[in-house]
């Protein structure tokens, strides 16, 4: 069985992959809905990686603000831009299920 550090490393590797994908999409001509989705996924996965590192059970949610509150509760010096998390939150679902959602490059980050 994997230890906490191994689990966290897996989460962080996935988050890095999502972040790289978002950055590549934003640096190109899109697709920007894909960039928004991967930016949200990166944030969610980094937060879940931190929880894994601390040995906290990972909730099966996409709510970045709720995940951030869990992280704040276990780290005294936790500082995350909550406005940025709130801006990213809709992209977990909206970018996949709203068939009219096609943002431009400035919308998701």
Residue frames relative to the residue before (quaternion, step in Angstrom):
aa qw qx qy qz dx dy dz
X 1.0000 0.0000 0.0000 0.0000 0.00 0.00 0.00
X 0.4832 -0.6766 0.4789 0.2815 3.54 -1.05 0.77
X 0.3989 -0.6903 0.5423 0.2651 3.53 -1.15 0.61
X 0.7496 -0.4037 0.2814 0.4426 3.56 -1.34 0.15
X 0.6660 0.5148 -0.3096 0.4422 3.57 0.89 -0.90
X 0.6499 0.5094 -0.3153 0.4678 3.60 0.97 -0.82
X 0.6460 0.5125 -0.3157 0.4695 3.58 0.98 -0.84
X 0.6594 0.5019 -0.3075 0.4676 3.57 0.91 -0.89
X 0.6283 0.5383 -0.3339 0.4516 3.58 0.98 -0.83
X 0.6392 0.5233 -0.3196 0.4641 3.59 1.00 -0.79
X 0.6466 0.5072 -0.3119 0.4769 3.57 0.97 -0.88
X 0.6865 0.4885 -0.2902 0.4537 3.59 0.88 -0.93
X 0.6103 0.5340 -0.3544 0.4656 3.61 1.06 -0.64
X 0.6514 0.4983 -0.3101 0.4809 3.59 0.98 -0.84
X 0.6489 0.5150 -0.3179 0.4612 3.58 0.95 -0.86
X 0.6382 0.5206 -0.3270 0.4635 3.60 0.96 -0.82
X 0.6365 0.5270 -0.3220 0.4620 3.57 1.02 -0.79
X 0.6631 0.4913 -0.3029 0.4767 3.58 0.94 -0.88
X 0.6507 0.5131 -0.3223 0.4576 3.58 0.95 -0.82
X 0.6431 0.5183 -0.3198 0.4642 3.59 0.94 -0.84
X 0.6462 0.5145 -0.3171 0.4660 3.58 0.96 -0.85
X 0.6498 0.5057 -0.3196 0.4689 3.60 0.91 -0.87
X 0.6653 0.5066 -0.3058 0.4553 3.58 0.89 -0.89
X 0.6478 0.5140 -0.3176 0.4639 3.60 0.96 -0.83
X 0.6621 0.5035 -0.3044 0.4641 3.58 0.95 -0.86
X 0.6781 0.4920 -0.2898 0.4627 3.58 0.98 -0.86
X 0.6749 0.4880 -0.2888 0.4723 3.59 1.12 -0.63
X 0.6894 0.4265 -0.2654 0.5219 3.56 1.29 -0.15
X 0.6710 -0.4574 0.3776 0.4448 3.52 -1.22 -0.55
X 0.7136 -0.4350 0.2379 0.4949 3.56 1.17 0.59
X 0.4916 0.0984 -0.7765 -0.3818 1.50 -2.34 -0.85
X 0.4371 -0.7495 0.4457 0.2202 3.55 -0.79 1.05
X 0.5614 0.5597 -0.4124 0.4489 3.59 1.14 -0.35
X 0.6220 0.5229 -0.3247 0.4840 3.57 1.13 -0.65
X 0.6276 0.5284 -0.3290 0.4677 3.58 1.02 -0.78
X 0.6617 0.5078 -0.3047 0.4598 3.58 0.91 -0.90
X 0.6446 0.5216 -0.3187 0.4592 3.57 0.93 -0.90
X 0.7189 0.4452 -0.2665 0.4626 3.59 0.80 -0.97
X 0.5852 0.5468 -0.3782 0.4642 3.62 1.12 -0.50
X 0.6527 0.4960 -0.3098 0.4816 3.58 0.96 -0.86
X 0.6632 0.5128 -0.3062 0.4510 3.57 0.90 -0.92
X 0.6207 0.5373 -0.3444 0.4555 3.59 1.01 -0.76
X 0.6648 0.4965 -0.3085 0.4651 3.59 0.86 -0.93
X 0.6599 0.5121 -0.3052 0.4573 3.57 0.88 -0.96
X 0.7118 0.4737 -0.2641 0.4464 3.56 0.85 -0.95
X 0.6049 0.5263 -0.3578 0.4785 3.61 1.08 -0.59
X 0.6511 0.5094 -0.3170 0.4648 3.58 0.94 -0.86
X 0.6722 0.4835 -0.2950 0.4769 3.57 0.93 -0.88
X 0.6097 0.5486 -0.3479 0.4541 3.59 1.10 -0.62
X 0.6361 0.5161 -0.3269 0.4713 3.56 1.02 -0.77
X 0.6404 0.5138 -0.3225 0.4710 3.57 0.97 -0.84
X 0.6391 0.5221 -0.3234 0.4630 3.59 0.97 -0.84
X 0.6409 0.5359 -0.3187 0.4479 3.57 0.97 -0.86
X 0.7173 0.4286 -0.2336 0.4971 3.55 1.07 -0.78
X 0.5343 -0.6672 0.3874 0.3454 3.59 1.27 0.08
X 0.4545 0.6734 -0.4487 0.3725 3.57 1.24 0.44
X 0.5185 -0.6260 0.4796 0.3306 3.59 -0.99 0.79
X 0.3809 -0.7361 0.5192 0.2086 3.56 -0.90 0.95
X 0.3085 -0.7547 0.5450 0.1957 3.60 -0.58 1.09
X 0.4136 -0.6949 0.5338 0.2472 3.57 -1.12 0.68
X 0.3908 0.6837 -0.5030 0.3560 3.52 0.47 1.29
X 0.3523 -0.7119 0.5641 0.2255 3.54 -1.34 0.30
X 0.4718 0.7040 -0.4165 0.3291 3.58 1.31 -0.08
X 0.3086 -0.7932 0.5012 0.1563 3.56 -0.24 1.31
X 0.6457 0.5249 -0.3322 0.4441 3.58 1.00 -0.72
X 0.6521 0.4953 -0.3120 0.4817 3.57 1.01 -0.76
X 0.6377 0.5103 -0.3229 0.4782 3.59 0.99 -0.80
X 0.6416 0.5270 -0.3166 0.4587 3.57 0.99 -0.82
X 0.6338 0.5250 -0.3303 0.4622 3.60 1.01 -0.78
X 0.6237 0.5268 -0.3387 0.4677 3.58 1.02 -0.74
X 0.6593 0.5010 -0.2999 0.4738 3.58 0.98 -0.86
X 0.6328 0.5340 -0.3262 0.4561 3.59 0.98 -0.83
X 0.6644 0.5432 -0.2951 0.4200 3.54 1.04 -0.82
X 0.7642 0.3421 -0.1978 0.5097 3.58 1.18 -0.38
X 0.7330 0.3364 -0.2234 0.5473 3.59 1.27 0.02
X 0.4201 -0.7488 0.4600 0.2264 3.56 -0.51 1.20
X 0.7901 0.3144 -0.1605 0.5011 3.59 0.89 -0.84
X 0.2815 0.7881 -0.5023 0.2174 3.60 1.18 0.48
X 0.0933 0.7874 -0.6022 0.0931 3.58 -0.75 1.06
X 0.1143 0.7692 -0.6127 0.1409 3.53 -0.50 1.26
X 0.4792 -0.6540 0.5040 0.2975 3.56 -1.08 0.75
X 0.2954 -0.7992 0.5039 0.1417 3.56 -0.18 1.33
X 0.6021 0.5578 -0.3647 0.4397 3.61 1.06 -0.64
X 0.6459 0.5095 -0.3177 0.4714 3.59 1.01 -0.76
X 0.6363 0.5140 -0.3309 0.4706 3.57 0.99 -0.79
X 0.6527 0.5166 -0.3142 0.4565 3.58 0.93 -0.89
X 0.6411 0.5267 -0.3193 0.4578 3.59 1.03 -0.78
X 0.6967 0.4792 -0.2690 0.4611 3.58 1.03 -0.76
X 0.5281 0.7079 -0.3904 0.2602 3.59 1.07 -0.72
X 0.6832 0.5012 -0.3363 0.4109 3.66 0.73 -0.82
X 0.6320 0.5968 -0.3380 0.3608 3.58 1.08 -0.59
X 0.4880 0.6436 -0.4493 0.3819 3.62 1.19 -0.10
X 0.7971 0.2324 -0.1018 0.5479 3.56 0.98 -0.84
X 0.6519 0.5625 -0.3294 0.3875 3.58 0.81 -1.01
X 0.6973 0.4853 -0.2955 0.4370 3.58 0.83 -0.92
X 0.6948 0.4577 -0.2789 0.4796 3.61 1.18 -0.40
X 0.8152 0.3108 -0.1255 0.4724 3.59 0.96 -0.79
X 0.6236 0.4889 -0.3564 0.4951 3.61 1.20 -0.23
X 0.2885 -0.8150 0.4827 0.1400 3.57 -0.25 1.27
X 0.6782 0.4390 -0.2953 0.5100 3.57 1.28 -0.04
X 0.5101 0.6567 -0.4031 0.3822 3.57 1.30 0.11
X 0.2462 0.7332 -0.5953 0.2177 3.56 -0.35 1.29
X 0.1185 -0.8385 0.5302 0.0408 3.60 0.18 1.29
X 0.4481 -0.6240 0.5421 0.3405 3.52 -1.32 0.18
X 0.7649 -0.4283 0.2382 0.4180 3.57 -1.28 0.14
X 0.7005 0.4906 -0.2798 0.4362 3.62 1.09 -0.53
X 0.5590 0.6825 -0.3600 0.3036 3.58 1.22 -0.25
X 0.8027 0.3902 -0.1954 0.4066 3.59 0.82 -0.82
X 0.7911 0.2104 -0.1685 0.5491 3.62 1.06 -0.18
